[in-house]
């Protein structure tokens, strides 16, 4: 992610303080510290896989869509 590389460049090459980086990025100083300590190249967000609320009705809905697709435009 380009944002993380900008933070790292400001801190390591340009020797900006964490407070100044936080001011420029509008992120908290704790977040900036966390990014610099982690050493990660890209940020990763974990998204839990969870079933959709429509899964129990998927077969019925797809059947309705197939029957509607067969009808003329004015009949839909």
C-alpha positions in Angstrom: 0.0 0.0 0.0 1.4 3.4 -1.0 0.2 5.0 2.2 2.4 2.8 4.4 5.4 3.5 2.2 4.9 7.2 2.5 4.9 6.9 6.3 8.0 4.8 6.3 9.8 7.2 3.9 8.9 10.3 6.0 10.2 8.6 9.2 13.3 6.9 7.9 14.6 9.1 5.1 13.3 12.5 5.9 13.5 12.0 9.7 10.1 13.5 10.5 8.8 13.1 14.0 5.9 10.8 14.6 3.9 13.8 15.7 4.5 15.5 12.4 3.6 12.4 10.4 0.4 12.1 12.4 -0.4 15.7 11.7 0.2 15.3 8.0 -1.7 12.0 7.6 -4.5 12.8 10.2 -3.8 9.4 11.9 -3.2 8.9 15.6 0.4 8.8 16.8 -0.2 5.3 18.2 -1.2 4.1 14.7 2.0 5.6 13.1 4.1 4.0 15.8 2.4 0.6 15.2 3.0 0.9 11.4 6.7 1.8 11.9 7.3 -1.0 14.4 5.6 -3.7 12.5 8.0 -3.6 9.5 5.1 -4.7 7.2 5.3 -3.7 3.6 1.5 -3.9 3.0 -1.4 -3.5 5.4 -3.7 -6.5 5.7 -7.2 -6.5 6.8 -8.8 -9.7 8.1 -12.4 -10.2 7.1 -14.2 -13.1 8.6 -16.0 -15.3 6.2 -19.7 -15.5 7.3 -22.7 -16.8 5.5 -25.2 -14.4 3.8 -28.6 -14.0 5.3 -30.0 -14.9 1.8 -28.3 -18.3 1.6 -31.3 -20.2 2.7 -33.4 -18.6 0.0 -30.8 -18.7 -2.8 -32.5 -21.6 -4.7 -35.9 -20.0 -4.6 -34.6 -16.6 -5.7 -32.6 -18.0 -8.6 -35.7 -19.9 -9.7 -37.7 -16.7 -9.7 -35.1 -14.9 -11.7 -35.1 -17.7 -14.3 -38.8 -17.5 -14.7 -38.8 -13.7 -14.9 -36.0 -13.8 -17.6 -38.3 -15.9 -19.8 -41.1 -13.4 -19.7 -41.4 -10.5 -22.1 -40.3 -7.1 -20.9 -43.8 -5.8 -20.3 -44.9 -8.9 -18.4 -42.0 -8.6 -15.9 
